[in-house]
Amino acid sequence: MDVLDVDVPEGAKVADLRQAIVERVPNLATIVRHSLWAIGTEYVGEDVEASPNADIALIPPVSGG
């Protein structure tokens, strides 16, 4: 799944978006908990407001070597 549309109320924070994603796709709970978030080109914390129609990226944890 490359894109997931989730509706959250106006003024919702990234943390609210995280919760909405987990409610919609419970299997993502572990990944979402350990992921980074970006709005546009800026990394953001979960306390940042997710403005309407913003492009929000969930960056999953990666490993390698």
KAPEDA-V256027 format. One record per helix or strand of 3 or more residues. SS is the DSSP state (H for helix, E for strand). FROM is the first residue (numbers start at 1). TO is the last residue. Records with the same first field share a line. If there is no record, write none. Layout:
SS=FROM-TO, FROM-TO
This chain:
H=14-24, 26-33
E=36-39, 42-44, 56-59
